[in-house]
Amino acid sequence: MMSILTDIFTWWNGSTIGTRVALKGGEFVGEDEFGNRYYRLPNDPKKNAAFSTERRWVVYAGYAEASAIPSGWHGWMHHTVNVPPANENYSAREWEKPHRDNRTGKADAYRPKGSALSLRQRPAATGDYQAWSPDD
């Protein structure tokens, strides 16, 4: 019973009831290195009359986090390219960094020197700043 309620009311734990219904008419396109599965629903007036373009979606392997989509699949999901990476010899360019998930809110998130959460010491004032005073 709890599993059914979780599927209905939580979108972040994987596929929901709505996604499972869509999977029946959807076509499996491929899977990325993280286990995320990609689907599409071609633009067919009988099945897909409400949309003017092909519908594309992902079922995440774990927690639903948009930054978990690698760059090759990101282009396909956003209709930037028509051929999914699974159907072509996609290889990252030399200047592309490997995929990293969103680190916001985690212990190793980026924190600049002046941040209150930074472990580094804030640089000392250099005296090149003159505070404004209303008497001036």
Disulfide bonds with the S-S distance in Angstrom:
none
